[in-house]
Amino acid sequence: MSVKPRVLICDPIHEEGIEKLREAGFQVDVKPEISAEELREAVSNYEVLVVRSRTKVRREIIERGEKLKVIGRAGVGLDNIDLEAAEEKGVKVLNTPEAPAYAVAELTLGLLLCLARQIPRADQSMKEGKWAKKLFKGWQLHGKTLGVIGLGHIGEKVARLAKAFGMKILITKRTPPPPEVLEELEAEFIPLEQLLQRSDVVSIHVPLTPQTRHMIGEKEIALMKNGAFIINTSRGQIIDEKALYKALESGKLGGAALDVFETEPPTDYALMRLPNVVCTPHIGAQTVEAQKAAATLLAEKIIKALA
């Protein structure tokens, strides 16, 4: 490459990814707090944009990117990028769904354990100087049924971890998983409606698309077992939060564990304040290992795409 392609890093990523791009001959500008207006003015100078979830790459940005060849997302979801506009303009969109898989899967099981054993509430009571042993009767994962919606990099790892706890695994996704995967997990592949009806715990691992937005609403929750638990570490908009709040408050659902929300950061914390909700501020991929992997894998993909 005779002229150094310019890369604009719009969100914080691990330094190793940045160094990898520079070593490959790219001119890299790091502006992790860049505003939408600043990006609109600057995009025409760059061949590559690198973002995480904060920066929204909408049609206007893409159309103003006269030199733009690649948009790289350090992470899984692509709902902050206008994929249709990118395709129309011939801009490649790259991401790293494999990078945070272990981190998100481990958080999912951590949230499930918190729900099952009321760990956050028990911890808080101890910090308040209370010995409320009789209040915190939980239930064990062994022998319970976990329904996994989506079986990508993360969903499959969640299923494997849950199987190690002795849980029975049900799976639903758009296309059947390979028979060897089902056999290894000792899992059943069934339609969504059956999964909701039969699961003690439902865990969501699908991308946000027009088809998955509010895929869990009043109708779907009504199908679930009374007292069932739901976990969402994918995207907040996949669950209708109003329907979820109603189900948790009424006792239809026993609890929810949420790392993602319809609005981030939330403007209304009523759902999070319910006693049967365990919540974290979208930290699924927030491990040192996952952040490093996302940055370095994305750098490698960008270098290959422009080779």
N, C-alpha and C positions, 0 to 999 in steps of 0.2 A: 504494500500500500504506500504509494508515493506521498500522498497528503494524509497527515494524521487525522483519522476520524475523531470528531469531538463527542464526548459523552457528558451528559449532565445528570449528576446524581441528585435526585429531588428529595429523597428521604434518607434517614440514617441507615447505612448498611455497614457490615463488618469491614474493617480496614484491609483485610487480606484480599477481598474481592476487588477493591479499588486498586491495590498494588498489582494484582494480576492483569488488570486492564492496562495499566501504565506500562508494565513490562512488555506487553504485546504491542506497544507502539501507539496506544490511544492517548489523546489529550483529554484528561478527565478534570471536570470542574465539579466541585462538591458544594452544593447549596441545599443542605438538608431542611432548611426552614423556608424555602422558596414559596411565595404566595402564588395563587392562581393568576393574578394579574401579571406578576413578574415572569411566570412561566409562559404566558401568552406572548409577551414581548420577546422572550429569549429563545423560544423553541426553534425559530428559523435558522439559528446558528449551529444546530446540532444534528448529528446523524443518529444518535442514540439517546433515549431517555431511560433512566433507571428509577423505578418507584417501588414503594411498598404500598400500604393501604391508605395512607394519609392523602397522597396526591391523586387527584382525579384527572385522568387524561380523556377529556371529552372531545367531541367531534371538532369543535372550534380549534382546540390545541393541535390536533392531528392535521387539520387542513392548513394551518399556518406553518406546519413543519415542512418547509420546502425541501430540506435535505434529509428529512427523517426516514430512516430505514428500519430501525428496530426500537420497540418499546419492551423493556425488560422489567418484569415484576418479581422482586425478591420475595417469594412466598407462593401461596397456593391460589387464592381467589383472583379472578380477573374482572370482578364486577365493577371495579373503579376505572376500567378502560373501555372505551367505545370500540368494541371488536368489529362491528360492521363498518365503521368509518376507517379503521385501520386496514381492513381487507380491501375496501374500495380504493384506497390509496397505495396498496401494495406494501404496507408496513408490516413487518413480522412482529408478532407478539410472543414473547418467551416468558416462561415462568419456571418455578422450581417446586412442584408439588411434592417431590420426594424429600426435600430438605427438612421440613418440620414434622415429618410423619411420626417419629418416635416421641417427640416432645408433646405433640397434641394428643397422641394416644395415651401417653402416661398421665397427662393432666385429666383426660376423660375418666380414667380409672380412679385417679385421686379424688375427683369430684363425686364419683359414684360411692366411694368409701366414706366420704364426708357425709353424704346423704344417708347411707345405710346405717352408720354408727353415730350420727349427729355430732361429729367431731367439732365443728366450729362452735356450736352452742355449749358443748361440754367444756371446751377450752375457755370460752368467755365466762362461764359460771365459776370456774376455778380462779380466773383472774379477778373476779369480783369477791373472792374469799368464801365461796359457797361449796359445800360438799353435797351435790345434788345427785348422788349416784342413782337413786330410784327413778329419776326423771328421764334417764337416757337409755332406755331399752331400745336396741336397734334390731337389725336382722342381718343374717350372713349372706354373702353372695353365692356360696356353694349351693347348688341345686336350683337356683333361680334361673329364669329364662331372660336372655338379653336379645332384643331385636335391634339389629344394625341396619340402618337405612343408608345405603351407599357402601360400596366395598372397594374404594380406591386405596391409595397408599395408607391413609389414616384408618379408614374403616376396617381394613384387614388386620392391621396391627392391634386395634381395639379388640377385635374378635379373638385374636390369639391370646392376648393378655387375659381376657375374660374367661377363656377356656381353661387357662392355667389356674384360675380361681374355682374351677369346677362348675362354671355356668353353662347352661344349654344355649346354643347359638341359633338364632333365626336371621335370615338375610333377605333383604329385598333390594333390587337395583334394576336398572333399565334392561340389562342383558344378563343372561345366566352366567354365574362365575364358572371357571374351569372345574370339571368334575373332581380333579385332584385336590383343589382348594377346599371344596365342600367336604370331601372325604377326610382331609387332614384336620379340618376344624370340627368334624362330626356335626356339620351344620345343615339346616334345611333352607332351601331357596323357595320362598313363597311370596304371594302378592302382598302389597302394603296392608290391605284391609285385614288379612289373616294375621300378619305380624303384629299389628296394633292390638288385635283381640287376644293374642296368646302371650304377649310379652309382659314380664314383671317390670322390666326396664327397657326403655326405647332410647337409643343413642343415634343422633343425626350426623351424617358425614357426607353431605352432598354439596355441590357448588350452588351459589345463588344464580338462578336464571329466571326468565319469565315463567317457566313451568314449575319451578320449585318455590317461588315466592308464596308464602302462606300455605304451603302444602300441608302443614299441620294447623288446622283450625278447629272450630267447634265440632264439625261433623267427624273429623278424625279423632279428636279427643273423646268424643262420645263412644267411640268403638273400643277405647282402651279399658283395661281392667280397672275396677274401682280400687283406688289406692296405689296405682302404678306410678312409676317414676319416669321422668323424661330428662334427657341430657342433651344440651346443644353446644357443641364446640366448633360449629361450622360457620354459619352466618345468621345473624339475628332475625332477618326478615323471613326466614323459612318458617318460623312459628308466628302465628297471630298472637301477639302478646296480650291483647284484650281477652281473647278466648282462654289463654293460659292462666291469666290472673283469676278469671272467674272459676276455672276448674280447680285451682289451688285453694282459693278462698272457701269454696263450697265443700272441699274434701274429696271431690271426684278423683283428683290426682293426689297422691301422697306427698309428692315433692318434685322439685325441679332443680337441676344444676345447670347454670348458664355462664358461659364465658363470653357470649356474644349477644348483642341487643339490636333491636330495630333501629334505634338512634344511638350513635356513639360519638361522644359520651352521652348518656341518657339525660333527658330534660325532666323526666319524672321517675323517681326512685320507688314508687309505691310497690311495684312487683318485687324489687330486690329486698324490700323490708319485710316481706312475708316470712314468718318463722320457718316455713317448710321450703325455703329457697336458699340454695348455696350459690354464691356468685363471685366471679372474678372479672377484672377489667380487660378482657380480650388478651390474655397472656399465653394462649396456647403455644405460640411459636417463640415465646420469650425465654429461650435458654441460650447459653453461650454457644453450645454446639449447633443448635438449629440456625442461629443467626449467621454463624461462620459458614455453614454449609450452604445456606441460601445465597450468600454473597459470592462465594467461590464458584459454585455450580452455575450461577447466572453469568458470571464473568466468562467462564469457559464456553457457554452456549452463545454468548454475544460474539466472542472471538471467532468461533466456528461459523456463525451465520454471516460474518463480514469477511471471512477469509477469501 
